[in-house]
Amino acid sequence: MNNSILIKESAASTPFGSGVDNLWNALVAKRAALKQSKRIETANFAATHCAELDLTPDAENSLIWQLLEPLRESVSSWNADHLVLATTKGEIDLLERDIRYNTLPSPKTTSLHSLGGFLEKASRFFGIPTGSLVSAACASSNVALQRASEMLLAGKCERPVVVGVDLASKFVFSGFSALQALSATNNARPFDSERDGLLVGEACAAVLLELGDVESARLAAIAGWGEASDANHVTGPSRDGSGLASAIRNALDSAGLSPTDISAVCAHGTGTVYNDAMELNALASVLPEPVPTFSIKGATGHTMGAAGTLETLVCVKMLEERVAPPTVGFSSPDPLATGWVSSESAKIANGAVLNINSGFGGINAAIVITR
């Protein structure tokens, strides 16, 4: 037995339904889940659309537990021994409610809906004895997958499960709106020349990892990973993509692969002007020639802490089908995207694929996945 990091099990829930197949079919059919929000007051924001699930209002509990419920039975049955929870805001709707109605409890008697408290609840929810939490902005899931992989190699656990999750919320709407990052046209168009911003989404996804012989992998394997910081700006990425390029090179080195081994890229692709250009600059600086590159956020919206885990499952499906899905919302290519991004599905070689995420604070995380 070697030390391959195997993706043994997976589960997901998106506005398209449970499981990655529903998401995959929507991507291939170029369908988007972005609609007028039924749950969030959006009148004062630049955008009114998002991709949300049908969650029932709850006066006491965070809606994040309803979001996670479709994963509960699967994850609880995997006999995991450590939970790595990836999220940007956790139970943010509870904090919103307390601020709105001035019902914040005393800091002396409560964690004020802290991420630590969320981790404790999640461990009980899934029945997993130990856990850790990663909140690395919108790169949270990819960083969490890297952490779980490193814990496996270090012998700190044997069956870690990574769960990425975030709610669409008024807090997130207001934050992106203040940064002028929301699409005023209510269209998420990653890598399109007419892109004008992102739209918010919500989802959750889970991945069970285990060391083993790559021949025994039911799904795929994580071959390598890398991180790097832009050290550029609290929210703005480095325009030349140097930080992301370093993360990609680190991931390739970790996997023992060369740039020519990459057959496709699942990009972060938020649909904002600067993020998309930065990613394309980074890819062009590392890969010798264009490969099929896509973003799922034109269909799902930006699911924040859930993004990387969800996109990892899409990468696994892509390797299985040997097809890169189209980028939903993409029609008029940015000149930088020519040869890389397409509005149509594309056949790919039976090689490795790259999953990349970037987040506020200049964090960049890349994962190499092989069949």
C-alpha positions in Angstrom: 0.0 0.0 0.0 1.3 3.4 -0.9 0.5 6.8 0.5 -2.0 8.1 -2.1 -4.6 10.3 -0.6 -7.8 8.8 -1.9 -11.2 10.5 -2.2 -13.3 7.6 -0.9 -16.8 9.1 -0.6 -18.6 12.3 -1.4 -21.9 14.1 -0.9 -23.3 17.5 -1.9 -26.4 19.6 -1.7 -26.9 22.6 -4.1 -30.0 24.5 -5.4 -30.0 21.9 -8.2 -30.7 19.1 -5.6 -28.6 16.5 -3.7 -25.6 14.9 -5.2 -23.0 16.0 -7.7 -24.9 14.5 -10.6 -27.6 17.0 -10.4 -25.1 19.8 -10.4 -23.1 18.2 -13.3 -26.2 17.9 -15.4 -27.1 21.5 -14.8 -23.6 22.6 -15.8 -23.6 20.6 -19.0 -27.1 21.9 -19.9 -26.0 25.5 -19.1 -28.6 26.0 -16.5 -28.2 28.6 -13.7 -29.9 28.5 -10.2 -29.7 32.3 -9.9 -33.0 33.9 -9.2 -34.6 36.7 -7.2 -34.0 35.9 -3.5 -37.0 34.8 -1.6 -35.3 35.0 1.8 -33.0 38.0 1.8 -34.0 41.7 1.7 -32.1 42.9 -1.3 -33.7 46.2 -2.1 -30.7 48.3 -1.0 -28.1 46.2 -2.7 -26.6 46.2 -6.2 -28.0 42.7 -7.0 -31.2 41.0 -6.1 -30.5 37.5 -7.4 -28.8 34.6 -5.7 -28.7 30.8 -5.8 -30.5 29.6 -2.7 -32.1 26.4 -1.4 -35.7 26.3 -0.1 -35.1 26.6 3.6 -37.8 27.1 6.2 -37.6 30.1 8.5 -36.5 29.1 12.0 -36.9 31.5 14.9 -34.3 29.6 17.1 -31.8 27.7 15.0 -29.5 28.7 12.2 -30.7 27.8 8.7 -27.2 26.3 8.1 -28.4 23.0 9.8 -31.2 22.7 7.2 -28.6 23.3 4.5 -26.4 20.5 5.9 -29.2 18.0 6.6 -29.0 16.3 3.2 -25.4 15.4 4.0 -26.0 14.1 7.5 -26.9 10.5 6.9 -24.1 10.0 4.4 -21.4 11.7 6.4 -22.5 10.0 9.6 -22.2 6.6 8.0 -18.6 7.0 6.8 -17.0 6.2 10.1 -14.9 9.4 10.0 -12.5 10.1 12.8 -11.9 13.8 12.2 -14.0 16.6 10.8 -12.4 19.5 9.0 -15.0 22.2 8.6 -14.6 24.9 6.0 -16.7 28.0 6.2 -16.4 31.8 6.0 -19.3 32.8 8.3 -20.9 29.7 9.9 -24.1 30.6 11.7 -24.1 34.1 10.4 -27.9 34.4 10.4 -28.0 34.1 14.2 -25.6 37.0 14.6 -27.6 39.0 12.0 -30.8 38.4 14.0 -29.3 39.4 17.3 -27.9 42.6 15.9 -31.1 43.5 14.2 -33.3 43.0 17.2 -30.6 44.1 19.8 -30.7 40.7 21.5 -27.0 40.1 21.7 -26.3 38.1 24.9 -23.5 39.0 27.3 -20.0 38.1 26.0 -19.3 36.6 29.4 -21.8 33.8 28.9 -21.7 33.1 25.2 -19.4 32.7 22.3 -21.7 35.0 20.3 -22.2 32.4 17.6 -18.5 32.0 17.1 -16.9 29.6 14.5 -15.6 27.5 17.4 -19.1 27.0 18.7 -20.2 26.1 15.1 -17.5 23.5 14.9 -18.6 21.9 18.2 -22.2 21.7 17.0 -21.1 20.3 13.6 -19.1 17.6 15.3 -22.1 16.5 17.2 -24.4 16.9 14.2 -22.3 14.4 12.1 -21.2 12.2 15.1 -17.5 12.8 14.5 -15.4 12.7 17.7 -12.8 15.4 16.8 -12.7 18.4 14.5 -10.9 21.5 13.3 -12.2 24.5 11.5 -10.7 26.4 8.5 -11.9 29.9 7.7 -9.7 31.2 5.0 -12.2 33.4 3.2 -13.3 32.0 -0.2 -10.3 29.6 -0.3 -11.5 27.8 2.9 -12.5 24.5 1.3 -9.2 24.1 -0.7 -7.2 25.0 2.4 -9.3 22.5 4.4 -8.7 19.7 1.9 -5.0 20.5 2.2 -5.1 20.4 6.0 -6.9 17.1 6.0 -4.4 15.6 3.5 -1.5 16.8 5.7 -3.1 15.3 8.8 -3.4 12.0 7.0 0.2 11.9 6.0 1.3 12.9 9.6 -0.7 10.1 11.1 -3.0 12.4 13.0 -6.1 10.7 11.7 -7.1 7.9 9.4 -10.5 8.9 7.9 -10.9 12.7 7.8 -14.0 14.2 6.3 -13.9 17.8 4.9 -17.3 19.6 4.9 -17.6 23.0 3.1 -20.6 25.1 3.8 -21.9 28.6 3.8 -25.3 30.3 3.7 -26.4 33.1 1.4 -27.1 35.9 3.9 -27.8 39.6 4.2 -24.4 40.0 5.7 -22.7 38.6 2.6 -24.9 40.6 0.3 -24.1 43.8 2.2 -20.3 43.1 2.2 -20.0 42.4 -1.5 -22.3 45.3 -2.3 -20.2 47.7 -0.3 -17.1 46.5 -2.2 -19.1 47.0 -5.5 -18.5 43.4 -6.3 -22.1 42.3 -7.0 -23.5 42.1 -10.5 -25.8 45.1 -11.1 -27.3 43.2 -14.1 -28.0 40.1 -12.0 -25.9 38.0 -14.2 -22.8 36.0 -13.1 -20.6 35.8 -16.2 -17.2 34.4 -15.3 -14.4 35.3 -17.8 -16.9 37.1 -20.0 -15.8 40.5 -21.5 -19.1 42.0 -20.2 -18.8 40.6 -16.6 -19.8 43.1 -13.9 -19.6 41.2 -10.7 -20.5 38.1 -8.8 -23.8 36.7 -7.4 -24.1 35.0 -4.0 -24.9 31.3 -3.7 -25.2 28.7 -1.0 -24.4 25.0 -0.9 -22.6 22.3 1.0 -20.4 19.4 0.1 -18.4 16.7 1.9 -15.4 14.6 0.9 -14.0 11.6 2.8 -10.2 11.0 2.5 -8.1 8.0 3.3 -4.6 6.7 2.6 -4.4 3.8 0.3 -3.3 2.2 -3.0 -4.4 4.4 -5.8 -5.8 1.3 -7.6 -8.4 1.0 -4.8 -9.7 4.6 -5.3 -13.5 4.6 -5.9 -13.5 8.2 -7.0 -10.1 9.9 -7.4 -7.0 11.0 -5.6 -5.5 14.3 -4.3 -2.1 14.2 -5.8 -0.7 17.5 -4.6 -1.5 20.9 -3.2 -0.1 24.4 -2.7 -0.8 27.7 -1.0 0.6 31.2 -1.5 -0.2 34.8 -0.4 -0.5 37.8 -2.7 0.5 40.1 0.2 -1.2 42.7 -2.0 -4.4 44.1 -0.5 -7.1 43.1 2.1 -9.6 42.4 -0.7 -8.0 43.0 -4.1 -5.9 40.3 -5.8 -2.5 40.9 -7.2 -3.2 42.0 -10.8 -0.4 39.8 -12.3 -1.7 36.7 -10.6 1.7 36.0 -9.0 0.3 34.7 -5.8 -2.0 32.2 -7.5 0.8 31.2 -9.9 3.0 30.4 -6.9 0.3 28.3 -5.4 -0.2 26.3 -8.6 3.6 25.7 -8.9 3.7 24.5 -5.3 0.8 22.1 -6.0 2.5 20.7 -9.1 5.8 20.3 -7.2 3.9 18.6 -4.4 2.3 16.2 -6.9 5.6 15.5 -8.7 4.0 16.7 -12.0 4.9 19.2 -14.7 2.6 21.9 -16.1 2.1 19.8 -19.2 0.4 17.1 -17.1 -2.6 19.4 -16.4 -5.5 18.6 -18.8 -8.1 21.0 -17.4 -8.7 23.7 -14.8 -11.6 24.3 -12.5 -11.1 28.0 -11.9 -12.4 30.2 -9.0 -14.1 32.4 -11.7 -16.2 34.7 -9.6 -17.3 37.0 -12.5 -15.6 40.0 -11.0 -13.4 42.0 -13.4 -10.1 41.8 -11.4 -10.4 38.2 -10.0 -11.0 36.6 -13.4 -8.2 38.6 -15.1 -5.8 37.7 -12.3 -6.6 34.0 -12.7 -6.1 34.0 -16.4 -2.8 35.8 -16.0 -1.7 33.2 -13.4 -2.6 30.3 -15.6 -0.9 31.7 -18.6 2.3 32.2 -16.6 2.4 28.6 -15.5 0.8 26.4 -18.1 2.6 26.3 -21.5 -0.6 26.4 -23.6 -4.3 26.8 -22.9 -6.3 23.9 -21.5 -10.1 23.7 -21.0 -10.8 26.0 -18.1 -14.2 26.6 -16.5 -16.1 28.1 -13.5 -19.2 26.7 -11.9 -20.2 30.1 -10.4 -22.3 31.2 -13.3 -24.6 28.4 -12.3 -24.3 28.2 -8.5 -23.3 31.7 -7.6 -20.3 32.2 -5.3 -20.8 29.6 -2.5 -17.8 31.0 -0.5 -16.5 28.4 2.0 -18.3 25.6 0.2 -16.8 26.5 -3.2 -13.6 24.4 -3.2 -15.2 21.2 -1.9 -18.0 21.5 -4.3 -15.6 22.1 -7.2 -13.5 19.2 -6.2 -16.5 16.9 -6.7 -17.0 18.5 -10.1 -13.4 17.7 -10.9 -13.9 14.1 -9.9 -16.9 13.9 -12.2 -14.9 15.6 -15.0 -12.2 13.0 -14.8 -14.8 10.3 -14.8 -16.5 11.7 -17.9 -13.3 13.0 -19.5 -15.2 16.2 -20.3 -14.8 19.8 -19.0 -18.3 21.4 -18.6 -19.0 24.8 -20.2 -18.9 28.0 -18.1 -22.5 29.0 -17.6 -23.1 32.7 -18.4 -20.0 32.9 -20.7 -20.8 34.2 -24.2 -18.4 37.1 -25.1 -14.8 36.1 -24.2 -12.5 38.4 -22.5 -9.4 38.5 -24.7 -7.4 36.8 -22.0 -9.9 33.9 -21.9 -9.5 33.1 -25.6 -8.5 29.5 -26.0 -9.1 28.8 -22.3 -12.8 29.2 -21.5 -15.7 28.1 -23.6 -19.5 28.1 -23.6 -19.4 24.5 -24.7 -18.3 21.3 -23.2 -14.8 20.1 -24.1 -13.1 16.7 -24.2 -10.1 16.4 -22.0 -7.1 14.1 -21.9 -6.9 11.5 -19.2 -4.5 13.5 -17.0 -4.5 15.6 -13.9 -6.9 18.5 -13.3 -6.3 21.6 -11.2 -8.8 23.1 -8.8 -7.9 26.7 -7.8 -9.5 29.2 -5.3 -8.5 32.7 -4.1 -9.8 34.7 -1.2 -9.7 38.0 0.6 -6.5 38.6 2.4 -4.6 37.5 -0.7 -4.8 33.8 0.0 -4.5 31.4 -2.9 -4.9 27.6 -2.8 -4.5 25.0 -5.5 -5.2 21.3 -5.6 -4.2 18.7 -8.2 -6.6 15.8 -8.6 -6.0 12.6 -10.6 -8.2 9.7 -11.6 
